[in-house]
């Protein structure tokens, strides 16, 4: 039963833009969509606060987040996995 529930959750992939808060990362999700009037493809973005229990994800990491129950006022997403580690300069 729980496997079916996990399968139906929304997941998004984005980049961690802030890891300053305790147990929380801010993830920037970018998508490309057609402009309503002109039809030109434009970049749209939105930030989500995601729960990171161990504090293992750092700024610049590409992560997958899944929607879950509300954890706090602004946080209802959980980091599920690391897609790509941040590149060291």
C-alpha positions in Angstrom: 0.0 0.0 0.0 2.8 2.5 0.9 4.7 1.7 -2.3 1.7 2.8 -4.4 1.4 6.0 -2.4 5.1 6.8 -2.9 4.7 6.2 -6.7 2.0 8.8 -7.0 3.9 11.7 -5.4 5.1 14.7 -7.4 8.9 14.8 -7.9 11.0 17.7 -9.2 14.7 18.0 -10.0 16.5 21.3 -9.2 19.6 23.0 -7.9 20.3 23.8 -4.2 20.7 27.6 -3.9 20.9 27.8 -0.1 21.8 25.4 2.7 22.0 28.0 5.5 18.9 26.8 7.4 19.1 23.8 9.8 17.7 20.6 8.2 16.4 22.6 5.2 17.7 23.4 1.7 16.3 25.9 -0.8 15.9 24.3 -4.2 15.5 26.3 -7.4 13.3 24.5 -10.0 13.7 25.9 -13.6 11.3 25.0 -16.4 10.8 26.3 -19.9 7.3 27.3 -21.0 5.7 29.2 -23.9 4.8 32.8 -23.2 1.0 33.2 -23.0 0.7 35.9 -25.6 3.7 35.8 -27.8 4.5 32.0 -27.8 8.2 32.5 -27.2 9.9 29.9 -25.0 10.8 31.6 -21.7 12.5 30.3 -18.5 10.2 30.1 -15.5 11.6 29.4 -12.0 10.4 28.8 -8.5 12.1 28.1 -5.2 11.0 25.3 -2.8 12.1 24.7 0.8 12.9 21.0 1.1 13.6 18.9 4.2 17.2 17.6 4.6 17.3 15.7 7.8 21.1 15.0 7.9 22.2 18.3 6.3 24.2 16.4 3.6 23.2 18.5 0.6 25.3 21.6 -0.2 24.9 24.6 -2.4 25.2 23.8 -6.1 24.1 20.2 -5.8 21.4 18.9 -8.2 18.8 17.1 -6.2 15.4 15.4 -6.6 12.6 16.5 -4.2 9.3 14.8 -3.5 6.1 16.3 -2.2 5.0 15.2 1.2 3.0 16.2 4.3 3.6 19.8 5.6 6.7 19.8 7.9 6.6 23.5 8.7 4.8 26.7 7.5 6.9 26.9 4.3 8.2 23.3 3.9 6.2 20.4 2.4 8.9 18.8 0.2 11.6 16.3 1.1 15.0 15.7 -0.7 14.9 12.1 -2.0 18.2 11.7 -3.7 21.4 13.4 -5.1 21.3 13.7 -8.9 24.7 15.4 -9.3 27.3 16.7 -6.9 28.3 20.4 -7.1 31.4 21.0 -9.2 34.5 22.3 -7.3 36.2 25.3 -8.9 
